[in-house]
Amino acid sequence: MKRNSENASERYSYIGYIFKKGEKQQKEEILDSIPNNLSDLHRKGYIHIHDLDAYGLTYNCLAFNIHNNFPYHNYDKLSNEHKIIKLFNYYKDILTKIGNEQSGGEAFANFDIDTAIILENLHVENNERNISLIKDCISELIYWCNNCHDRIGTANYYVTLNVGLANTEYSYNICNALLDAFYESAIDVFKPNIVFKVKRGVNLEKDSPNYPLLRKALECSAKKMIPTYLFCDCKQNSETDPLKLSIMGCRTRIVDDLYGDRGSIGRGNIANISINLPRLALEIINSDNYDKNNNLELLKDKWLSIAIPATNILIDRYNKLINLELDKFPSNKQYQVWVENFEDNKPLNDIFKHGTLSLGFIGLSETIEILIGEKFYLSDEAMNMAYEFIKFMRSYTDECIKKYNLNFSLLATSGELISGRFQEIDSKIYKHHTLDKGYYTNSFHVDVDSQISGFDKIYKESKFHELSNGGCITYIEIREAPVGNSEGLEEYVNYALENNTNYLGFNFPLDFCNDCNSVGIFDKCPNCDGNNIKRIRRVSGYLEVLDNFTNGKYNETCNRKLNYFNNKNVNF
């Protein structure tokens, strides 16, 4: 079956159909407007300009500075119940309006703490009755995020709620209510993304105040794959106030800022471009003067020849963005959720300079295998080459910071569309066994069918987390929902932190019978013998229904094998 959508969140609607037609034309007009040597890189599959239709028109993602301009005056004469309901309607309103004014994800950096602070300022007491209503409103927000395909008439809003660092009884109760509400929701409710921030002294140790919240989060993950886990104490995050850390979308990390304090609140990614690494390796081995003893240097040179013009595209895109009129961002001006306010006569550069520009990559595994004939995670030689190459890419983005005085970063791309797009283009030009499976492996990930242990996968991939400062994640593939064995997930969490992992998630297949609500892993429902099955799988950072996956991601998902808990004789 040919899958024509560009992301698994899309659903058909008339408005969505019209939008997609216009989007396609807009992308072609953008490519036609930039120099041919740059647009050809995208058209020929050397790079992918993400959110191409938004080029020069808007930015990508944002973690809300939710307290900056909160309209407390609108709540003055309301009852406590009305204040709570109005607050959650405000959340949906801001997610909708900002979500249609940008191209990517939206995040609350501390959903539990932020909500508690606002309610305290509204003089809504932390009592059993109010917490019960708050939980009901959270449940409604969860179902809205999951079922609302109103963005551009076809897709969900990409919402992430970061929690876990609750520092008052009120915020603790709100975090507890969120985790309960998600756990208790129907099995086919798999949005929004919830990120649990793991912090020593706060929730990691058994005697830490929020440890019961971590345990509840793990139980929820064991049932529904959500939350995922951000490590505040890993080397790359340890110097940043944990309250200022957050994940946006499936992995975007915004921390360093040339023009302000470290942290993600009120900041976002402006744009990103991903480079097709396997294409570079295929060109190298098929060149007339190929010298296999010089693989690493050849790869560096080839990558640089693509990275430099890709950087020029990012700079051009940024310059077009900051030269827009302020009235192109009415919702941002209304809500003022960036680190600096949108104000009349204020240059947009003063705001967007706090954002990031990212160079991403996909297919490290295939690249190393093409060049030296073995998987990068199965030998020291291959691993060293992989590490030195990613280190080289990171050194380049660090140099771009100095050269352009902008916040460049290296992103371990979430390759939902490009996992298949790049492979499909390359397979028409080259013959190689790495092309036969129908997809490229995400970023620096170990192959999805590696079947190495989960601990070994964390150990090997963690080496790349510190280098990928624009965002990254490691996933552990589990045979089935480990309900009742959240202690095993906790072992992974502790091991990931020991190895300086930035972000961790758990995957397992989850099938749901639409006719009788049975849950498990099955081709035909064992309870009613029906075939009306909804198969929920992780796309990249978020969960979706398998039938909606892009071709590349569908092929990859079908090839996933479990990561053993200890070794191949001990199943998780």
C-alpha positions as CSV (number, residue, x, y, z in Angstrom):
1,M,0.0,0.0,0.0
2,K,1.4,3.4,-1.0
3,R,1.4,5.9,1.8
4,N,1.2,9.5,0.6
5,S,1.1,11.4,3.9
6,E,4.3,13.1,5.2
7,N,3.5,12.3,8.8
8,A,1.4,9.7,10.5
9,S,-0.7,12.3,12.4
10,E,-2.5,13.4,9.2
11,R,-6.1,12.5,8.6
12,Y,-8.1,13.2,5.5
13,S,-10.5,16.2,5.4
14,Y,-11.6,18.6,2.7
15,I,-9.7,21.5,4.3
16,G,-6.7,19.3,4.7
17,Y,-6.9,18.2,1.1
18,I,-7.0,21.7,-0.1
19,F,-4.2,22.7,2.2
20,K,-1.9,19.9,1.0
21,K,-2.4,21.0,-2.6
22,G,-1.4,24.5,-1.7
23,E,1.4,23.3,0.4
24,K,2.9,21.3,-2.5
25,Q,2.8,24.4,-4.7
26,Q,4.3,26.6,-1.9
27,K,7.2,24.2,-1.5
28,E,8.0,24.3,-5.2
29,E,7.8,28.1,-5.3
30,I,10.2,28.2,-2.3
31,L,12.7,25.9,-4.1
32,D,12.4,27.9,-7.3
33,S,13.1,31.1,-5.3
34,I,16.5,30.0,-4.0
35,P,19.6,29.4,-6.1
36,N,19.5,26.2,-8.1
37,N,22.7,24.8,-6.5
38,L,20.9,25.0,-3.1
39,S,17.4,23.8,-4.2
40,D,19.0,20.9,-6.1
41,L,20.4,19.6,-2.8
42,H,16.9,19.1,-1.5
43,R,15.4,17.9,-4.8
44,K,18.1,15.3,-5.4
45,G,18.0,14.0,-1.8
46,Y,21.3,15.2,-0.4
47,I,19.4,17.2,2.2
48,H,15.9,17.7,3.5
49,I,14.7,21.2,4.3
50,H,12.2,20.5,7.0
51,D,8.9,22.4,7.0
52,L,9.9,23.8,3.6
53,D,6.5,25.5,3.1
54,A,7.2,27.6,6.2
55,Y,10.5,28.9,4.8
56,G,10.9,32.5,5.7
57,L,7.3,32.7,7.0
58,T,7.6,31.3,10.6
59,Y,9.7,29.4,13.0
60,N,9.5,25.8,14.1
61,C,8.8,25.1,17.8
62,L,8.5,26.8,21.1
63,A,8.5,26.1,24.9
64,F,6.0,28.6,26.3
65,N,7.0,31.4,28.7
66,I,3.5,30.9,30.1
67,H,3.8,33.3,33.0
68,N,5.0,36.3,31.1
69,N,1.7,37.7,30.0
70,F,-0.9,35.6,31.7
71,P,-4.3,37.4,31.7
72,Y,-5.1,37.2,35.4
73,H,-7.5,40.2,35.1
74,N,-9.9,37.9,33.1
75,Y,-10.4,35.7,36.1
76,D,-11.3,38.3,38.8
77,K,-14.9,37.6,39.4
78,L,-15.1,33.9,38.6
79,S,-15.7,31.1,41.0
80,N,-12.9,28.6,41.7
81,E,-14.6,26.0,39.5
82,H,-14.9,28.5,36.6
83,K,-11.3,29.6,37.1
84,I,-10.0,26.0,36.7
85,I,-12.1,25.3,33.6
86,K,-11.2,28.7,32.1
87,L,-7.5,28.0,32.7
88,F,-7.6,24.8,30.7
89,N,-9.6,26.4,28.0
90,Y,-6.9,29.0,27.8
91,Y,-4.3,26.2,27.4
92,K,-6.2,24.8,24.5
93,D,-6.6,28.3,23.0
94,I,-2.9,29.1,23.2
95,L,-2.0,25.7,21.8
96,T,-4.4,26.2,18.9
97,K,-3.4,29.8,18.0
98,I,0.3,29.5,18.5
99,G,0.2,26.0,16.8
100,N,-1.2,27.6,13.7
101,E,1.4,30.4,13.7
102,Q,4.4,28.0,13.7
103,S,5.4,24.8,12.0
104,G,6.3,22.5,14.8
105,G,5.9,21.4,18.4
106,E,4.7,23.3,21.5
107,A,5.8,22.6,25.1
108,F,5.1,23.4,28.7
109,A,8.5,23.2,30.4
110,N,6.9,22.5,33.8
111,F,3.3,21.8,33.3
112,D,2.7,20.7,36.9
113,I,4.6,23.6,38.5
114,D,3.3,26.2,36.1
115,T,-0.4,25.2,36.5
116,A,0.0,25.2,40.3
117,I,1.5,28.7,40.3
118,I,-1.2,30.1,38.1
119,L,-4.0,28.6,40.3
120,E,-2.3,29.8,43.5
121,N,-2.2,33.3,42.0
122,L,-5.8,33.0,41.2
123,H,-6.5,32.0,44.9
124,V,-7.8,28.5,43.9
125,E,-7.0,26.4,46.9
126,N,-5.2,23.1,46.8
127,N,-8.0,20.8,48.2
128,E,-9.5,17.5,47.2
129,R,-12.5,19.0,45.4
130,N,-10.4,21.3,43.3
131,I,-7.8,18.6,42.5
132,S,-10.6,16.4,41.3
133,L,-11.8,19.0,38.9
134,I,-8.3,19.7,37.8
135,K,-7.9,16.0,37.0
136,D,-11.1,16.1,35.0
137,C,-9.8,19.1,33.0
138,I,-6.5,17.4,32.4
139,S,-8.4,14.3,31.1
140,E,-10.3,16.5,28.8
141,L,-7.0,18.2,27.6
142,I,-5.5,14.8,27.0
143,Y,-8.5,13.6,24.9
144,W,-8.4,17.0,23.0
145,C,-4.7,16.6,22.2
146,N,-5.3,13.0,21.1
147,N,-8.4,13.4,19.0
148,C,-8.2,17.0,17.6
149,H,-7.0,16.9,14.0
150,D,-7.8,20.6,13.5
151,R,-4.3,21.8,12.8
152,I,-4.3,22.8,9.1
153,G,-7.5,20.7,8.9
154,T,-5.6,17.4,9.0
155,A,-3.2,16.9,11.9
156,N,-2.8,17.0,15.7
157,Y,-1.1,19.8,17.5
158,Y,2.4,18.6,18.6
159,V,2.1,19.1,22.3
160,T,4.6,18.1,25.0
161,L,4.0,18.4,28.8
162,N,7.2,18.2,30.8
163,V,6.6,17.3,34.5
164,G,8.3,15.6,37.5
165,L,10.1,18.4,39.4
166,A,7.0,19.4,41.5
167,N,8.2,21.5,44.4
168,T,5.0,22.2,46.3
169,E,2.2,20.0,47.5
170,Y,0.0,21.7,44.9
171,S,2.3,21.0,41.9
172,Y,2.8,17.4,43.2
173,N,-0.9,16.8,43.2
174,I,-1.2,18.2,39.7
175,C,1.6,15.9,38.4
176,N,0.0,13.0,40.1
177,A,-3.4,13.8,38.6
178,L,-1.8,14.1,35.1
179,L,-0.1,10.7,35.4
180,D,-3.3,9.1,36.7
181,A,-5.4,10.7,34.0
182,F,-3.2,9.4,31.2
183,Y,-2.9,6.0,32.8
184,E,-6.7,5.7,33.1
185,S,-7.4,7.0,29.6
186,A,-8.3,4.5,26.8
187,I,-5.5,2.5,25.4
188,D,-5.9,4.2,22.0
189,V,-5.3,7.6,23.7
190,F,-1.6,8.1,23.0
191,K,-1.1,11.9,23.0
192,P,0.1,14.4,24.2
193,N,3.7,13.5,24.7
194,I,4.5,13.6,28.4
195,V,8.1,13.9,29.4
196,F,9.2,13.1,33.0
197,K,12.2,15.1,34.1
198,V,14.5,12.8,36.2
199,K,16.6,14.7,38.8
200,R,18.8,13.4,41.6
201,G,17.5,14.5,45.0
202,V,14.1,15.2,43.6
203,N,12.6,12.0,42.2
204,L,15.4,9.5,41.4
205,E,16.2,8.0,44.8
206,K,13.7,6.0,46.8
207,D,13.9,8.5,49.6
208,S,13.5,11.6,47.4
209,P,10.3,13.5,47.7
210,N,9.0,12.9,44.2
211,Y,10.0,9.2,43.9
212,P,6.4,8.1,44.0
213,L,5.8,10.2,40.9
214,L,8.7,8.5,39.1
215,R,7.2,5.1,40.1
216,K,3.8,6.1,38.8
217,A,5.4,7.5,35.6
218,L,7.1,4.2,35.0
219,E,3.9,2.2,35.6
220,C,2.3,4.4,33.0
221,S,5.1,3.9,30.5
222,A,4.9,0.2,31.1
223,K,1.2,0.3,29.9
224,K,1.3,3.1,27.2
225,M,4.9,3.9,26.3
226,I,4.4,7.4,27.8
227,P,6.0,9.2,29.6
228,T,9.5,9.4,28.1
229,Y,12.4,10.5,30.3
230,L,14.7,13.6,30.3
231,F,17.8,13.4,32.4
232,C,18.6,16.7,34.2
233,D,21.8,15.4,35.7
234,C,23.5,14.0,32.5
235,K,26.7,15.8,31.7
236,Q,25.3,18.0,29.0
237,N,22.3,19.2,31.1
238,S,23.9,19.3,34.5
239,E,24.9,23.0,34.3
240,T,21.4,24.1,33.4
241,D,18.6,24.9,35.9
242,P,16.4,21.8,35.6
243,L,13.3,23.9,35.8
244,K,14.5,25.6,32.5
245,L,15.0,22.3,30.7
246,S,12.3,20.8,28.5
247,I,11.8,18.6,25.4
248,M,9.8,20.1,22.5
249,G,8.2,17.7,20.0
250,C,9.9,14.4,19.9
251,R,13.4,15.3,20.8
252,T,14.2,19.0,20.2
253,R,16.7,20.4,22.8
254,I,17.1,24.1,23.3
255,V,19.6,25.1,26.0
256,D,22.6,27.4,25.1
257,D,21.8,31.0,24.2
258,L,24.3,33.6,23.0
259,Y,21.9,36.3,24.0
260,G,20.5,35.2,27.4
261,D,20.3,32.6,30.1
262,R,20.7,28.9,29.5
263,G,17.4,27.0,29.1
264,S,14.5,26.5,26.8
265,I,11.7,28.6,28.3
266,G,10.5,31.2,25.8
267,R,12.8,29.8,23.2
268,G,12.5,27.4,20.2
269,N,14.1,26.0,17.1
270,I,13.8,28.3,14.1
271,A,14.6,25.8,11.4
272,N,16.5,22.6,10.7
273,I,18.0,20.8,7.7
274,S,18.9,17.1,7.7
275,I,21.8,15.6,5.6
276,N,21.5,12.2,4.0
277,L,24.6,10.5,5.3
278,P,24.3,7.2,3.3
279,R,24.2,9.1,0.0
280,L,27.6,10.5,0.9
281,A,29.0,7.0,1.6
282,L,27.5,5.6,-1.6
283,E,29.1,8.3,-3.6
284,I,32.5,7.7,-1.9
285,I,32.7,4.0,-2.6
286,N,31.5,4.5,-6.2
287,S,34.1,7.2,-7.0
288,D,37.0,6.4,-9.4
289,N,39.7,7.4,-6.9
290,Y,38.1,5.7,-3.8
291,D,40.7,4.8,-1.1
292,K,39.2,2.6,1.6
293,N,42.1,3.4,3.9
294,N,41.0,7.1,4.0
295,N,37.3,6.5,4.7
296,L,36.9,9.0,7.6
297,E,38.6,11.9,5.9
298,L,36.6,11.3,2.6
299,L,33.4,11.3,4.6
300,K,34.3,14.5,6.4
301,D,35.1,16.2,3.1
302,K,32.0,15.0,1.4
303,W,29.8,16.0,4.4
304,L,31.4,19.5,4.5
305,S,30.6,20.0,0.8
306,I,27.0,19.6,1.7
307,A,26.9,21.2,5.1
308,I,28.3,24.5,4.0
309,P,25.5,25.2,1.4
310,A,23.0,23.8,3.8
311,T,24.2,26.3,6.4
312,N,23.7,29.1,3.8
313,I,20.1,27.9,3.4
314,L,19.5,28.2,7.1
315,I,21.0,31.7,7.2
316,D,18.9,32.8,4.2
317,R,15.8,31.4,5.9
318,Y,16.6,33.1,9.2
319,N,17.2,36.5,7.4
320,K,13.9,36.2,5.6
321,L,12.1,35.5,8.9
322,I,13.5,38.4,10.8
323,N,12.6,40.8,8.0
324,L,8.9,40.0,8.2
325,E,6.4,42.5,9.6
326,L,5.3,42.1,13.2
327,D,1.7,41.6,12.1
328,K,2.6,38.2,10.7
329,F,2.7,37.0,14.4
330,P,-0.6,38.2,15.9
331,S,-1.0,35.3,18.4
332,N,2.6,35.6,19.5
333,K,2.0,39.2,20.1
334,Q,-1.2,38.4,22.0
335,Y,0.2,35.8,24.3
336,Q,3.9,37.0,24.5
337,V,5.3,33.5,25.3
338,W,8.8,34.1,23.9
339,V,11.7,35.1,26.1
340,E,11.3,38.6,24.7
341,N,8.0,40.4,23.8
342,F,6.7,41.1,20.4
343,E,6.4,44.9,20.4
344,D,5.7,47.5,17.8
345,N,8.9,48.9,16.2
346,K,11.0,46.1,17.8
347,P,13.1,44.2,15.2
348,L,12.1,40.5,15.1
349,N,15.8,39.7,15.2
350,D,15.7,40.7,18.9
351,I,13.3,37.8,19.5
352,F,14.3,35.1,17.1
353,K,18.0,35.4,17.8
354,H,17.2,33.4,21.0
355,G,16.1,30.5,18.8
356,T,18.3,27.8,17.3
357,L,19.3,26.7,13.7
358,S,20.0,23.0,13.5
359,L,21.9,20.7,11.1
360,G,20.6,17.2,11.4
361,F,21.6,13.8,10.1
362,I,20.1,10.4,9.4
363,G,21.5,7.0,8.6
364,L,24.8,6.8,10.5
365,S,24.5,3.0,10.8
366,E,24.1,2.5,7.0
367,T,26.9,5.0,6.3
368,I,29.5,3.2,8.4
369,E,28.4,-0.2,7.0
370,I,28.7,1.1,3.4
371,L,32.2,2.4,4.1
372,I,33.8,-0.4,6.1
373,G,31.4,-3.4,5.7
374,E,30.3,-3.8,9.3
375,K,27.8,-2.3,11.8
376,F,29.2,0.6,13.8
377,Y,28.0,-0.9,17.1
378,L,29.7,-4.3,16.6
379,S,33.4,-3.3,16.5
380,D,35.6,-0.8,18.2
381,E,37.0,0.3,14.8
382,A,33.5,1.1,13.4
383,M,32.4,2.7,16.7
384,N,35.5,5.0,16.8
385,M,34.9,6.0,13.2
386,A,31.2,6.8,14.0
387,Y,32.1,8.8,17.1
388,E,34.9,10.8,15.3
389,F,32.6,11.7,12.5
390,I,29.8,12.9,14.7
391,K,32.3,14.8,16.7
392,F,33.5,16.4,13.5
393,M,29.9,17.5,12.6
394,R,29.5,19.0,16.1
395,S,32.7,20.9,15.8
396,Y,31.4,22.4,12.5
397,T,28.1,23.6,14.1
398,D,30.1,25.1,17.0
399,E,32.2,27.0,14.5
400,C,29.0,28.3,12.9
401,I,28.0,29.8,16.3
402,K,31.2,31.9,16.3
403,K,31.0,32.8,12.6
404,Y,27.3,33.8,12.4
405,N,26.6,34.8,16.1
406,L,23.6,32.6,16.1
407,N,22.6,29.5,18.1
408,F,23.6,26.6,15.8
409,S,23.3,23.0,17.0
410,L,23.7,19.5,15.8
411,L,20.4,17.6,15.8
412,A,20.0,13.8,15.7
413,T,17.0,14.0,13.4
414,S,13.8,12.3,13.9
415,G,13.5,10.9,10.4
416,E,9.8,10.1,9.9
417,L,9.5,11.2,6.3
418,I,13.2,11.2,5.3
419,S,13.8,7.6,6.5
420,G,11.9,6.5,3.4
421,R,12.4,9.6,1.1
422,F,16.2,9.4,1.1
423,Q,16.3,5.6,0.7
424,E,13.8,5.7,-2.2
425,I,15.9,8.3,-4.1
426,D,19.2,6.6,-3.4
427,S,17.9,3.1,-4.4
428,K,17.2,4.5,-7.9
429,I,20.9,5.5,-8.3
430,Y,22.8,2.8,-6.4
431,K,22.8,-0.9,-5.6
432,H,23.8,-1.8,-2.0
433,H,22.3,-4.3,0.5
434,T,21.7,-1.5,3.0
435,L,19.1,-0.1,0.6
436,D,17.1,-3.3,0.4
437,K,15.1,-2.9,3.7
438,G,13.3,0.2,2.5
439,Y,14.4,2.8,5.1
440,Y,17.3,4.4,6.7
441,T,18.0,4.1,10.4
442,N,17.2,7.3,12.5
443,S,20.2,9.5,13.4
444,F,22.9,7.6,15.3
445,H,20.5,4.8,16.4
446,V,21.6,1.2,16.5
447,D,19.7,-0.9,13.9
448,V,16.1,-1.6,15.0
449,D,16.7,-5.3,14.4
450,S,20.1,-5.5,16.2
451,Q,18.7,-7.5,19.1
452,I,21.5,-6.4,21.3
453,S,20.6,-5.9,25.0
454,G,18.8,-2.8,26.1
455,F,21.7,-1.9,28.3
456,D,24.2,-2.4,25.5
457,K,22.0,-0.2,23.3
458,I,22.0,2.6,25.9
459,Y,25.8,2.2,26.4
460,K,26.6,2.5,22.7
461,E,24.2,5.2,21.8
462,S,24.9,7.4,24.9
463,K,28.3,8.2,23.5
464,F,26.6,10.4,20.9
465,H,24.1,12.1,23.2
466,E,26.5,14.8,24.4
467,L,27.6,15.6,20.8
468,S,24.0,16.0,19.5
469,N,23.2,19.2,21.4
470,G,20.2,20.0,19.3
471,G,18.3,17.0,20.5
472,C,18.4,13.2,20.5
473,I,16.8,10.2,22.1
474,T,17.5,6.5,22.7
475,Y,14.7,3.9,22.5
476,I,14.6,0.4,24.0
477,E,12.4,-2.1,22.1
478,I,10.4,-4.4,24.3
479,R,8.5,-7.5,23.2
480,E,5.2,-6.4,24.7
481,A,3.8,-4.0,27.3
482,P,5.7,-4.7,30.5
483,V,2.7,-4.1,32.7
484,G,3.7,-5.2,36.2
485,N,7.4,-5.0,35.5
486,S,8.0,-1.2,35.8
487,E,11.1,-2.1,38.0
488,G,12.8,-3.3,34.8
489,L,12.1,0.1,33.2
490,E,13.6,1.8,36.3
491,E,16.8,-0.2,35.9
492,Y,17.0,1.2,32.4
493,V,16.4,4.7,33.6
494,N,19.2,4.5,36.2
495,Y,21.6,3.0,33.7
496,A,20.8,5.6,31.2
497,L,21.7,8.4,33.6
498,E,24.9,6.6,34.6
499,N,25.9,6.8,30.9
500,N,25.0,10.4,30.4
501,T,22.0,9.7,28.2
502,N,20.0,12.9,27.5
503,Y,16.6,11.4,26.7
504,L,15.1,7.8,26.9
505,G,12.0,6.1,25.7
506,F,10.4,2.6,25.6
507,N,8.8,1.0,22.6
508,F,6.5,-2.0,22.3
509,P,3.7,-3.1,20.0
510,L,0.2,-2.4,21.2
511,D,-2.9,-3.7,19.3
512,F,-6.4,-2.6,20.1
513,C,-9.6,-4.2,18.9
514,N,-12.1,-1.4,17.9
515,D,-15.0,-3.8,18.3
516,C,-14.5,-5.3,21.8
517,N,-11.7,-3.2,23.2
518,S,-9.3,-6.1,23.7
519,V,-5.7,-5.1,24.0
520,G,-2.5,-7.1,23.2
521,I,-0.5,-8.2,20.2
522,F,-2.6,-10.1,17.6
523,D,-3.4,-10.4,13.9
524,K,-7.0,-11.2,14.7
525,C,-8.8,-10.4,17.9
526,P,-8.6,-13.4,20.2
527,N,-11.7,-12.3,22.0
528,C,-14.2,-11.5,19.2
529,D,-12.4,-13.0,16.2
530,G,-12.6,-9.6,14.6
531,N,-10.2,-7.9,12.1
532,N,-11.0,-4.3,13.1
533,I,-7.6,-3.8,14.8
534,K,-5.9,-0.5,15.6
535,R,-2.1,-1.0,15.8
536,I,-0.4,1.7,17.9
537,R,3.3,2.1,17.4
538,R,5.9,4.8,18.0
539,V,6.6,6.7,14.8
540,S,9.7,8.6,16.0
541,G,9.0,10.7,19.0
542,Y,5.3,10.3,19.1
543,L,2.8,7.4,18.9
544,E,0.4,6.8,16.0
545,V,-1.7,4.3,14.2
546,L,0.5,2.0,12.1
547,D,-1.8,2.2,9.0
548,N,-1.0,6.0,8.8
549,F,2.8,5.6,8.8
550,T,4.9,6.8,5.9
551,N,6.4,4.1,3.7
552,G,9.9,4.3,5.3
553,K,8.6,4.3,8.8
554,Y,6.2,1.4,8.1
555,N,9.0,-0.7,6.7
556,E,11.2,0.1,9.7
557,T,8.4,-0.7,12.2
558,C,7.8,-4.1,10.7
559,N,11.5,-4.8,11.1
560,R,11.8,-3.9,14.8
561,K,13.1,-6.7,17.1
562,L,13.3,-6.6,20.9
563,N,16.3,-5.5,22.8
564,Y,16.9,-8.2,25.4
565,F,17.0,-7.2,29.1
566,N,20.4,-8.7,29.8
567,N,21.4,-11.2,27.1
568,K,19.7,-13.3,24.4
569,N,18.7,-15.9,26.9
570,V,16.9,-13.5,29.2
571,N,13.8,-11.9,27.7
572,F,12.3,-8.7,29.1
